[in-house]
Amino acid sequence: MLYRYKKSFEKIAMGLLSFMPKERELKKLQQTMHIYEENPEWQLFLWKKEDDFVGLLGVEVAEDHYIVHHVSVNPSHRGDGIGHEMIDKIQDIMQHREMRATDETEAFLNKCPVKKGGL
C-alpha cells in the first residue's frame, strides 16, 4: 500500500532513497529530502508491505503531468513487483495527468504499463 510521506518517516525514506545511484552521498540525500519536505509540488510516497516500508516513489506534480524522479525498492524485495505496483498506484492517484520520466527513471518506467498518458 502506498503512503504519503510524513516527517516521522524521514529516516526510512532517506534509507530507501539512498538506493538510488545519484542519492548515495549524504549531502545530496539531505538536499533531496529538503525539496520533498518544502515544495508542495514534490510529493514522496512510501510502499508498505506487511509491517515494513520497502519502497519509495517521488514525483513532481504539475497541472497536466507529473514527473517520476525517484523509484526505489529495498534490495531484499526487488523482483517482487513492488516497483510496478507503486507505478500502477501513482497512475491511479494522478489519473488525469500524463506520466513523465527523468533520465534516471525512464528505463524502469518504460517497463511499466501506462494507464493514461505516456512517456
N, CA, C and O atoms as CSV, one atom per row, in Angstrom:
chain,resi,resn,atom,element,x,y,z
A,1,MET,N,N,0.843,-1.179,0.000
A,1,MET,CA,C,0.000,0.000,0.000
A,1,MET,C,C,0.886,1.240,0.000
A,1,MET,O,O,1.924,1.265,0.661
A,2,LEU,N,N,0.484,2.254,-0.731
A,2,LEU,CA,C,1.236,3.488,-0.880
A,2,LEU,C,C,0.801,4.494,0.183
A,2,LEU,O,O,-0.387,4.780,0.331
A,3,TYR,N,N,1.778,5.027,0.923
A,3,TYR,CA,C,1.519,6.013,1.968
A,3,TYR,C,C,2.211,7.319,1.618
A,3,TYR,O,O,3.350,7.317,1.150
A,4,ARG,N,N,1.532,8.423,1.840
A,4,ARG,CA,C,2.122,9.748,1.626
A,4,ARG,C,C,3.168,9.981,2.698
A,4,ARG,O,O,2.948,9.653,3.864
A,5,TYR,N,N,4.307,10.546,2.315
A,5,TYR,CA,C,5.406,10.821,3.241
A,5,TYR,C,C,4.974,11.786,4.330
A,5,TYR,O,O,4.241,12.743,4.080
A,6,LYS,N,N,5.438,11.520,5.533
A,6,LYS,CA,C,5.340,12.484,6.627
A,6,LYS,C,C,6.667,12.460,7.381
A,6,LYS,O,O,7.436,11.505,7.276
A,7,LYS,N,N,6.917,13.504,8.128
A,7,LYS,CA,C,8.217,13.713,8.781
A,7,LYS,C,C,8.638,12.512,9.631
A,7,LYS,O,O,9.831,12.228,9.727
A,8,SER,N,N,7.707,11.814,10.239
A,8,SER,CA,C,8.057,10.671,11.088
A,8,SER,C,C,8.651,9.513,10.265
A,8,SER,O,O,9.235,8.592,10.836
A,9,PHE,N,N,8.508,9.552,8.938
A,9,PHE,CA,C,9.073,8.528,8.057
A,9,PHE,C,C,10.450,8.931,7.514
A,9,PHE,O,O,11.001,8.232,6.664
A,10,GLU,N,N,11.005,10.035,7.988
A,10,GLU,CA,C,12.210,10.608,7.375
A,10,GLU,C,C,13.375,9.621,7.265
A,10,GLU,O,O,13.951,9.480,6.186
A,11,LYS,N,N,13.730,8.946,8.337
A,11,LYS,CA,C,14.880,8.037,8.304
A,11,LYS,C,C,14.639,6.868,7.352
A,11,LYS,O,O,15.546,6.452,6.630
A,12,ILE,N,N,13.429,6.346,7.352
A,12,ILE,CA,C,13.086,5.251,6.438
A,12,ILE,C,C,13.181,5.738,4.996
A,12,ILE,O,O,13.746,5.058,4.139
A,13,ALA,N,N,12.624,6.921,4.735
A,13,ALA,CA,C,12.648,7.482,3.379
A,13,ALA,C,C,14.086,7.728,2.924
A,13,ALA,O,O,14.432,7.426,1.782
A,14,MET,N,N,14.906,8.262,3.790
A,14,MET,CA,C,16.302,8.510,3.423
A,14,MET,C,C,17.028,7.201,3.126
A,14,MET,O,O,17.836,7.138,2.200
A,15,GLY,N,N,16.752,6.177,3.887
A,15,GLY,CA,C,17.368,4.877,3.641
A,15,GLY,C,C,16.976,4.314,2.291
A,15,GLY,O,O,17.828,3.826,1.549
A,16,LEU,N,N,15.690,4.377,1.963
A,16,LEU,CA,C,15.219,3.878,0.672
A,16,LEU,C,C,15.728,4.742,-0.483
A,16,LEU,O,O,16.094,4.225,-1.539
A,17,LEU,N,N,15.748,6.042,-0.277
A,17,LEU,CA,C,16.222,6.964,-1.310
A,17,LEU,C,C,17.714,6.754,-1.589
A,17,LEU,O,O,18.173,6.968,-2.711
A,18,SER,N,N,18.454,6.343,-0.584
A,18,SER,CA,C,19.899,6.157,-0.749
A,18,SER,C,C,20.233,4.997,-1.692
A,18,SER,O,O,21.383,4.867,-2.110
A,19,PHE,N,N,19.255,4.152,-2.036
A,19,PHE,CA,C,19.488,3.086,-3.010
A,19,PHE,C,C,19.530,3.622,-4.441
A,19,PHE,O,O,19.969,2.922,-5.354
A,20,MET,N,N,19.071,4.874,-4.641
A,20,MET,CA,C,19.146,5.497,-5.965
A,20,MET,C,C,20.603,5.901,-6.217
A,20,MET,O,O,21.235,6.485,-5.336
A,21,PRO,N,N,21.140,5.605,-7.389
A,21,PRO,CA,C,22.557,5.871,-7.654
A,21,PRO,C,C,23.017,7.304,-7.390
A,21,PRO,O,O,24.116,7.509,-6.876
A,22,LYS,N,N,22.196,8.298,-7.732
A,22,LYS,CA,C,22.608,9.691,-7.565
A,22,LYS,C,C,22.310,10.241,-6.168
A,22,LYS,O,O,22.562,11.418,-5.908
A,23,GLU,N,N,21.789,9.429,-5.287
A,23,GLU,CA,C,21.400,9.891,-3.950
A,23,GLU,C,C,22.255,9.270,-2.849
A,23,GLU,O,O,21.871,9.327,-1.681
A,24,ARG,N,N,23.372,8.694,-3.175
A,24,ARG,CA,C,24.159,7.965,-2.175
A,24,ARG,C,C,24.917,8.863,-1.210
A,24,ARG,O,O,25.128,8.487,-0.056
A,25,GLU,N,N,25.330,10.043,-1.661
A,25,GLU,CA,C,26.061,10.952,-0.776
A,25,GLU,C,C,25.086,11.625,0.182
A,25,GLU,O,O,24.002,12.053,-0.215
A,26,LEU,N,N,25.489,11.714,1.458
A,26,LEU,CA,C,24.609,12.253,2.493
A,26,LEU,C,C,24.130,13.668,2.177
A,26,LEU,O,O,22.950,13.971,2.354
A,27,LYS,N,N,25.022,14.533,1.717
A,27,LYS,CA,C,24.642,15.918,1.441
A,27,LYS,C,C,23.578,15.979,0.335
A,27,LYS,O,O,22.602,16.720,0.456
A,28,LYS,N,N,23.763,15.203,-0.739
A,28,LYS,CA,C,22.790,15.171,-1.830
A,28,LYS,C,C,21.455,14.601,-1.339
A,28,LYS,O,O,20.387,15.097,-1.699
A,29,LEU,N,N,21.531,13.570,-0.524
A,29,LEU,CA,C,20.340,12.946,0.047
A,29,LEU,C,C,19.555,13.950,0.897
A,29,LEU,O,O,18.330,14.023,0.801
A,30,GLN,N,N,20.249,14.709,1.712
A,30,GLN,CA,C,19.597,15.725,2.554
A,30,GLN,C,C,18.967,16.823,1.704
A,30,GLN,O,O,17.877,17.303,2.019
A,31,GLN,N,N,19.644,17.224,0.629
A,31,GLN,CA,C,19.085,18.242,-0.267
A,31,GLN,C,C,17.800,17.743,-0.924
A,31,GLN,O,O,16.821,18.482,-1.026
A,32,THR,N,N,17.810,16.505,-1.361
A,32,THR,CA,C,16.621,15.922,-1.992
A,32,THR,C,C,15.463,15.838,-1.003
A,32,THR,O,O,14.331,16.179,-1.344
A,33,MET,N,N,15.735,15.391,0.205
A,33,MET,CA,C,14.685,15.319,1.229
A,33,MET,C,C,14.117,16.709,1.513
A,33,MET,O,O,12.912,16.864,1.707
A,34,HIS,N,N,14.978,17.708,1.536
A,34,HIS,CA,C,14.538,19.086,1.782
A,34,HIS,C,C,13.562,19.537,0.683
A,34,HIS,O,O,12.565,20.200,0.971
A,35,ILE,N,N,13.850,19.179,-0.562
A,35,ILE,CA,C,12.952,19.536,-1.673
A,35,ILE,C,C,11.572,18.922,-1.449
A,35,ILE,O,O,10.555,19.601,-1.590
A,36,TYR,N,N,11.539,17.633,-1.100
A,36,TYR,CA,C,10.253,16.963,-0.885
A,36,TYR,C,C,9.503,17.535,0.318
A,36,TYR,O,O,8.274,17.588,0.312
A,37,GLU,N,N,10.223,17.957,1.333
A,37,GLU,CA,C,9.560,18.481,2.532
A,37,GLU,C,C,9.082,19.915,2.366
A,37,GLU,O,O,8.089,20.306,2.979
A,38,GLU,N,N,9.770,20.704,1.549
A,38,GLU,CA,C,9.460,22.131,1.454
A,38,GLU,C,C,8.635,22.532,0.237
A,38,GLU,O,O,7.986,23.578,0.256
A,39,ASN,N,N,8.645,21.733,-0.807
A,39,ASN,CA,C,7.974,22.100,-2.045
A,39,ASN,C,C,6.722,21.246,-2.233
A,39,ASN,O,O,6.835,20.035,-2.427
A,40,PRO,N,N,5.532,21.846,-2.179
A,40,PRO,CA,C,4.292,21.057,-2.277
A,40,PRO,C,C,4.111,20.339,-3.618
A,40,PRO,O,O,3.354,19.371,-3.691
A,41,GLU,N,N,4.788,20.788,-4.676
A,41,GLU,CA,C,4.686,20.105,-5.965
A,41,GLU,C,C,5.467,18.797,-5.983
A,41,GLU,O,O,5.196,17.922,-6.805
A,42,TRP,N,N,6.423,18.663,-5.089
A,42,TRP,CA,C,7.235,17.450,-4.991
A,42,TRP,C,C,6.618,16.570,-3.910
A,42,TRP,O,O,6.567,16.953,-2.741
A,43,GLN,N,N,6.149,15.387,-4.309
A,43,GLN,CA,C,5.453,14.506,-3.377
A,43,GLN,C,C,6.182,13.169,-3.274
A,43,GLN,O,O,6.584,12.576,-4.275
A,44,LEU,N,N,6.337,12.720,-2.042
A,44,LEU,CA,C,7.047,11.484,-1.763
A,44,LEU,C,C,6.070,10.475,-1.175
A,44,LEU,O,O,5.238,10.818,-0.335
A,45,PHE,N,N,6.179,9.225,-1.623
A,45,PHE,CA,C,5.311,8.152,-1.158
A,45,PHE,C,C,6.161,6.963,-0.742
A,45,PHE,O,O,7.229,6.723,-1.305
A,46,LEU,N,N,5.683,6.227,0.239
A,46,LEU,CA,C,6.361,5.019,0.700
A,46,LEU,C,C,5.431,3.826,0.505
A,46,LEU,O,O,4.219,3.940,0.686
A,47,TRP,N,N,6.000,2.685,0.136
A,47,TRP,CA,C,5.231,1.469,-0.072
A,47,TRP,C,C,5.436,0.560,1.133
A,47,TRP,O,O,6.566,0.242,1.503
A,48,LYS,N,N,4.329,0.147,1.735
A,48,LYS,CA,C,4.385,-0.717,2.909
A,48,LYS,C,C,3.937,-2.118,2.523
A,48,LYS,O,O,2.874,-2.307,1.931
A,49,LYS,N,N,4.762,-3.092,2.869
A,49,LYS,CA,C,4.441,-4.491,2.654
A,49,LYS,C,C,4.473,-5.154,4.017
A,49,LYS,O,O,5.502,-5.171,4.692
A,50,GLU,N,N,3.338,-5.695,4.412
A,50,GLU,CA,C,3.163,-6.247,5.758
A,50,GLU,C,C,3.472,-5.146,6.770
A,50,GLU,O,O,2.735,-4.162,6.827
A,51,ASP,N,N,4.531,-5.270,7.568
A,51,ASP,CA,C,4.808,-4.257,8.593
A,51,ASP,C,C,5.982,-3.346,8.261
A,51,ASP,O,O,6.364,-2.511,9.081
A,52,ASP,N,N,6.560,-3.492,7.073
A,52,ASP,CA,C,7.760,-2.726,6.735
A,52,ASP,C,C,7.555,-1.865,5.498
A,52,ASP,O,O,6.845,-2.240,4.565
A,53,PHE,N,N,8.199,-0.696,5.515
A,53,PHE,CA,C,8.258,0.133,4.322
A,53,PHE,C,C,9.396,-0.405,3.467
A,53,PHE,O,O,10.542,-0.456,3.915
A,54,VAL,N,N,9.088,-0.804,2.248
A,54,VAL,CA,C,10.088,-1.453,1.393
A,54,VAL,C,C,10.306,-0.730,0.064
A,54,VAL,O,O,11.190,-1.109,-0.704
A,55,GLY,N,N,9.513,0.303,-0.217
A,55,GLY,CA,C,9.655,1.024,-1.471
A,55,GLY,C,C,9.395,2.503,-1.304
A,55,GLY,O,O,8.754,2.935,-0.346
A,56,LEU,N,N,9.907,3.280,-2.258
A,56,LEU,CA,C,9.753,4.727,-2.228
A,56,LEU,C,C,9.515,5.217,-3.646
A,56,LEU,O,O,10.104,4.705,-4.597
A,57,LEU,N,N,8.647,6.215,-3.780
A,57,LEU,CA,C,8.325,6.807,-5.069
A,57,LEU,C,C,8.234,8.311,-4.882
A,57,LEU,O,O,7.505,8.786,-4.011
A,58,GLY,N,N,8.970,9.065,-5.692
A,58,GLY,CA,C,8.957,10.520,-5.609
A,58,GLY,C,C,8.559,11.137,-6.926
A,58,GLY,O,O,9.124,10.806,-7.968
A,59,VAL,N,N,7.580,12.042,-6.891
A,59,VAL,CA,C,7.079,12.676,-8.108
A,59,VAL,C,C,7.023,14.190,-7.948
A,59,VAL,O,O,6.887,14.714,-6.843
A,60,GLU,N,N,7.131,14.865,-9.065
A,60,GLU,CA,C,6.919,16.306,-9.137
A,60,GLU,C,C,5.638,16.509,-9.925
A,60,GLU,O,O,5.534,16.073,-11.071
A,61,VAL,N,N,4.659,17.171,-9.312
A,61,VAL,CA,C,3.323,17.272,-9.896
A,61,VAL,C,C,3.095,18.657,-10.495
A,61,VAL,O,O,3.322,19.679,-9.847
A,62,ALA,N,N,2.643,18.664,-11.740
A,62,ALA,CA,C,2.227,19.884,-12.419
A,62,ALA,C,C,0.737,19.740,-12.746
A,62,ALA,O,O,0.125,18.716,-12.439
A,63,GLU,N,N,0.168,20.756,-13.361
A,63,GLU,CA,C,-1.263,20.733,-13.625
A,63,GLU,C,C,-1.686,19.593,-14.558
A,63,GLU,O,O,-2.689,18.925,-14.307
A,64,ASP,N,N,-0.923,19.373,-15.630
A,64,ASP,CA,C,-1.329,18.374,-16.621
A,64,ASP,C,C,-0.422,17.150,-16.690
A,64,ASP,O,O,-0.676,16.241,-17.481
A,65,HIS,N,N,0.629,17.111,-15.877
A,65,HIS,CA,C,1.544,15.963,-15.885
A,65,HIS,C,C,2.244,15.824,-14.528
A,65,HIS,O,O,2.137,16.692,-13.661
A,66,TYR,N,N,2.943,14.734,-14.376
A,66,TYR,CA,C,3.800,14.538,-13.214
A,66,TYR,C,C,5.059,13.824,-13.678
A,66,TYR,O,O,5.027,13.018,-14.608
A,67,ILE,N,N,6.160,14.132,-13.018
A,67,ILE,CA,C,7.449,13.558,-13.378
A,67,ILE,C,C,7.882,12.625,-12.258
A,67,ILE,O,O,7.946,13.027,-11.096
A,68,VAL,N,N,8.178,11.380,-12.607
A,68,VAL,CA,C,8.665,10.414,-11.626
A,68,VAL,C,C,10.171,10.619,-11.505
A,68,VAL,O,O,10.929,10.298,-12.420
A,69,HIS,N,N,10.593,11.160,-10.357
A,69,HIS,CA,C,12.011,11.435,-10.112
A,69,HIS,C,C,12.712,10.276,-9.412
A,69,HIS,O,O,13.888,10.014,-9.664
A,70,HIS,N,N,12.003,9.593,-8.546
A,70,HIS,CA,C,12.628,8.533,-7.749
A,70,HIS,C,C,11.726,7.305,-7.667
A,70,HIS,O,O,10.533,7.416,-7.388
A,71,VAL,N,N,12.309,6.139,-7.910
A,71,VAL,CA,C,11.663,4.854,-7.687
A,71,VAL,C,C,12.729,3.980,-7.046
A,71,VAL,O,O,13.767,3.710,-7.648
A,72,SER,N,N,12.468,3.543,-5.825
A,72,SER,CA,C,13.469,2.765,-5.110
A,72,SER,C,C,12.786,1.656,-4.314
A,72,SER,O,O,11.752,1.867,-3.680
A,73,VAL,N,N,13.390,0.472,-4.363
A,73,VAL,CA,C,12.878,-0.673,-3.615
A,73,VAL,C,C,14.035,-1.285,-2.839
A,73,VAL,O,O,15.139,-1.431,-3.363
A,74,ASN,N,N,13.777,-1.635,-1.603
A,74,ASN,CA,C,14.778,-2.305,-0.777
A,74,ASN,C,C,15.311,-3.510,-1.546
A,74,ASN,O,O,14.522,-4.307,-2.054
A,75,PRO,N,N,16.640,-3.662,-1.644
A,75,PRO,CA,C,17.210,-4.765,-2.441
A,75,PRO,C,C,16.678,-6.151,-2.070
A,75,PRO,O,O,16.580,-7.014,-2.943
A,76,SER,N,N,16.338,-6.385,-0.828
A,76,SER,CA,C,15.838,-7.703,-0.441
A,76,SER,C,C,14.411,-7.959,-0.940
A,76,SER,O,O,13.907,-9.076,-0.821
A,77,HIS,N,N,13.754,-6.930,-1.499
A,77,HIS,CA,C,12.397,-7.082,-2.022
A,77,HIS,C,C,12.320,-6.838,-3.528
A,77,HIS,O,O,11.230,-6.820,-4.100
A,78,ARG,N,N,13.471,-6.651,-4.170
A,78,ARG,CA,C,13.476,-6.441,-5.623
A,78,ARG,C,C,13.070,-7.728,-6.323
A,78,ARG,O,O,13.371,-8.829,-5.860
A,79,GLY,N,N,12.396,-7.571,-7.422
A,79,GLY,CA,C,11.912,-8.730,-8.168
A,79,GLY,C,C,10.542,-9.192,-7.717
A,79,GLY,O,O,9.986,-10.130,-8.289
A,80,ASP,N,N,9.982,-8.540,-6.688
A,80,ASP,CA,C,8.655,-8.907,-6.175
A,80,ASP,C,C,7.532,-8.118,-6.856
A,80,ASP,O,O,6.359,-8.330,-6.546
A,81,GLY,N,N,7.870,-7.221,-7.769
A,81,GLY,CA,C,6.857,-6.430,-8.460
A,81,GLY,C,C,6.440,-5.162,-7.728
A,81,GLY,O,O,5.467,-4.515,-8.115
A,82,ILE,N,N,7.166,-4.803,-6.675
A,82,ILE,CA,C,6.794,-3.627,-5.873
A,82,ILE,C,C,6.916,-2.336,-6.680
A,82,ILE,O,O,6.044,-1.471,-6.594
A,83,GLY,N,N,7.978,-2.200,-7.457
A,83,GLY,CA,C,8.139,-1.001,-8.287
A,83,GLY,C,C,6.973,-0.822,-9.241
A,83,GLY,O,O,6.449,0.282,-9.391
A,84,HIS,N,N,6.567,-1.901,-9.882
A,84,HIS,CA,C,5.429,-1.849,-10.809
A,84,HIS,C,C,4.137,-1.522,-10.065
A,84,HIS,O,O,3.303,-0.772,-10.571
A,85,GLU,N,N,3.967,-2.078,-8.874
A,85,GLU,CA,C,2.766,-1.783,-8.084
A,85,GLU,C,C,2.715,-0.308,-7.691
A,85,GLU,O,O,1.647,0.305,-7.714
A,86,MET,N,N,3.871,0.265,-7.328
A,86,MET,CA,C,3.909,1.687,-6.962
A,86,MET,C,C,3.537,2.559,-8.161
A,86,MET,O,O,2.790,3.527,-8.017
A,87,ILE,N,N,4.057,2.219,-9.344
A,87,ILE,CA,C,3.741,2.984,-10.549
A,87,ILE,C,C,2.256,2.850,-10.896
A,87,ILE,O,O,1.616,3.827,-11.287
A,88,ASP,N,N,1.721,1.658,-10.754
A,88,ASP,CA,C,0.299,1.434,-11.004
A,88,ASP,C,C,-0.548,2.307,-10.074
A,88,ASP,O,O,-1.511,2.936,-10.514
A,89,LYS,N,N,-0.191,2.340,-8.807
A,89,LYS,CA,C,-0.962,3.103,-7.823
A,89,LYS,C,C,-0.842,4.610,-8.057
A,89,LYS,O,O,-1.832,5.332,-7.937
A,90,ILE,N,N,0.362,5.091,-8.389
A,90,ILE,CA,C,0.517,6.536,-8.612
A,90,ILE,C,C,-0.262,6.964,-9.858
A,90,ILE,O,O,-0.755,8.090,-9.922
A,91,GLN,N,N,-0.375,6.069,-10.849
A,91,GLN,CA,C,-1.193,6.395,-12.017
A,91,GLN,C,C,-2.665,6.528,-11.623
A,91,GLN,O,O,-3.381,7.360,-12.181
A,92,ASP,N,N,-3.119,5.717,-10.670
A,92,ASP,CA,C,-4.494,5.857,-10.174
A,92,ASP,C,C,-4.673,7.193,-9.456
A,92,ASP,O,O,-5.688,7.868,-9.626
A,93,ILE,N,N,-3.681,7.564,-8.655
A,93,ILE,CA,C,-3.757,8.818,-7.892
A,93,ILE,C,C,-3.730,10.028,-8.828
A,93,ILE,O,O,-4.481,10.984,-8.633
A,94,MET,N,N,-2.873,9.986,-9.832
A,94,MET,CA,C,-2.671,11.127,-10.747
A,94,MET,C,C,-3.483,10.978,-12.026
A,94,MET,O,O,-3.095,11.514,-13.064
A,95,GLN,N,N,-4.583,10.272,-11.972
A,95,GLN,CA,C,-5.332,9.790,-13.124
A,95,GLN,C,C,-5.449,10.717,-14.324
A,95,GLN,O,O,-5.317,10.231,-15.447
A,96,HIS,N,N,-5.681,11.990,-14.173
A,96,HIS,CA,C,-5.879,12.863,-15.334
A,96,HIS,C,C,-4.581,13.471,-15.853
A,96,HIS,O,O,-4.598,14.212,-16.836
A,97,ARG,N,N,-3.456,13.169,-15.205
A,97,ARG,CA,C,-2.170,13.739,-15.613
A,97,ARG,C,C,-1.334,12.730,-16.411
A,97,ARG,O,O,-1.459,11.519,-16.231
A,98,GLU,N,N,-0.500,13.248,-17.276
A,98,GLU,CA,C,0.422,12.426,-18.054
A,98,GLU,C,C,1.662,12.108,-17.212
A,98,GLU,O,O,2.205,12.989,-16.546
A,99,MET,N,N,2.102,10.864,-17.244
A,99,MET,CA,C,3.303,10.454,-16.514
A,99,MET,C,C,4.533,10.705,-17.376
A,99,MET,O,O,4.556,10.356,-18.557
A,100,ARG,N,N,5.555,11.312,-16.778
A,100,ARG,CA,C,6.818,11.553,-17.470
A,100,ARG,C,C,7.960,11.014,-16.611
A,100,ARG,O,O,7.801,10.788,-15.412
A,101,ALA,N,N,9.097,10.814,-17.240
A,101,ALA,CA,C,10.249,10.237,-16.549
A,101,ALA,C,C,11.431,11.194,-16.601
A,101,ALA,O,O,11.461,12.122,-17.409
A,102,THR,N,N,12.391,10.959,-15.738
A,102,THR,CA,C,13.686,11.620,-15.822
A,102,THR,C,C,14.624,10.642,-16.524
A,102,THR,O,O,14.250,9.497,-16.776
A,103,ASP,N,N,15.827,11.082,-16.835
A,103,ASP,CA,C,16.805,10.169,-17.432
A,103,ASP,C,C,17.040,8.968,-16.518
A,103,ASP,O,O,17.247,7.849,-16.989
A,104,GLU,N,N,17.007,9.209,-15.211
A,104,GLU,CA,C,17.294,8.159,-14.238
A,104,GLU,C,C,16.145,7.147,-14.107
A,104,GLU,O,O,16.394,5.977,-13.817
A,105,THR,N,N,14.906,7.576,-14.314
A,105,THR,CA,C,13.759,6.673,-14.121
A,105,THR,C,C,13.166,6.145,-15.424
A,105,THR,O,O,12.309,5.262,-15.399
A,106,GLU,N,N,13.609,6.672,-16.551
A,106,GLU,CA,C,12.998,6.319,-17.834
A,106,GLU,C,C,13.072,4.828,-18.158
A,106,GLU,O,O,12.070,4.247,-18.573
A,107,ALA,N,N,14.216,4.205,-17.982
A,107,ALA,CA,C,14.364,2.783,-18.331
A,107,ALA,C,C,13.379,1.924,-17.543
A,107,ALA,O,O,12.762,1.014,-18.097
A,108,PHE,N,N,13.231,2.213,-16.251
A,108,PHE,CA,C,12.288,1.438,-15.444
A,108,PHE,C,C,10.850,1.710,-15.869
A,108,PHE,O,O,10.067,0.774,-16.033
A,109,LEU,N,N,10.497,2.969,-16.047
A,109,LEU,CA,C,9.120,3.314,-16.396
A,109,LEU,C,C,8.714,2.755,-17.757
A,109,LEU,O,O,7.537,2.472,-17.983
A,110,ASN,N,N,9.667,2.594,-18.655
A,110,ASN,CA,C,9.347,2.003,-19.958
A,110,ASN,C,C,8.938,0.537,-19.837
A,110,ASN,O,O,8.326,-0.009,-20.754
A,111,LYS,N,N,9.266,-0.100,-18.726
A,111,LYS,CA,C,8.884,-1.497,-18.486
A,111,LYS,C,C,7.501,-1.607,-17.838
A,111,LYS,O,O,6.946,-2.702,-17.744
A,112,CYS,N,N,6.945,-0.481,-17.394
A,112,CYS,CA,C,5.666,-0.477,-16.683
A,112,CYS,C,C,4.519,-0.174,-17.637
A,112,CYS,O,O,4.669,0.660,-18.530
A,113,PRO,N,N,3.377,-0.834,-17.465
A,113,PRO,CA,C,2.198,-0.497,-18.268
A,113,PRO,C,C,1.736,0.923,-17.956
A,113,PRO,O,O,1.708,1.335,-16.797
A,114,VAL,N,N,1.381,1.656,-18.985
A,114,VAL,CA,C,0.909,3.032,-18.818
A,114,VAL,C,C,-0.608,3.035,-18.972
A,114,VAL,O,O,-1.145,2.560,-19.972
A,115,LYS,N,N,-1.297,3.584,-17.955
A,115,LYS,CA,C,-2.762,3.625,-17.981
A,115,LYS,C,C,-3.284,4.795,-18.783
A,115,LYS,O,O,-4.221,4.650,-19.568
A,116,LYS,N,N,-2.671,5.978,-18.584
A,116,LYS,CA,C,-3.115,7.182,-19.283
A,116,LYS,C,C,-1.892,8.034,-19.539
A,116,LYS,O,O,-0.982,8.077,-18.712
A,117,GLY,N,N,-1.859,8.695,-20.645
A,117,GLY,CA,C,-0.695,9.493,-20.966
A,117,GLY,C,C,0.462,8.588,-21.334
A,117,GLY,O,O,0.290,7.372,-21.421
A,118,GLY,N,N,1.596,9.133,-21.543
A,118,GLY,CA,C,2.712,8.294,-21.928
A,118,GLY,C,C,4.020,8.858,-21.491
A,118,GLY,O,O,4.093,9.911,-20.858
A,119,LEU,N,N,5.044,8.150,-21.834
A,119,LEU,CA,C,6.393,8.590,-21.511
A,119,LEU,C,C,7.018,9.214,-22.728
A,119,LEU,O,O,8.165,9.657,-22.675
